[in-house]
Amino acid sequence: VTLPDEIEVIGNHVFEYSHDYTWVFTTGGVGPTHD
């Protein structure tokens, strides 16, 4: 799944997936950066 760098969107997806899966991994740009 590809998600935008928006904490609420990421959090909602991780929360929903945690009901169906034992492990939920994230990678890449988790949150905005100052650069």
Stockholm file with secondary structure:
# STOCKHOLM 1.0

chainA/1-35         VTLPDEIEVIGNHVFEYSHDYTWVFTTGGVGPTHD
#=GR chainA/1-35 SS CCCCSCHHHHHHHHHHHHHHCSCCCCCSCCSCCCC
#=GC SS_cons        CCCCSCHHHHHHHHHHHHHHCSCCCCCSCCSCCCC
//
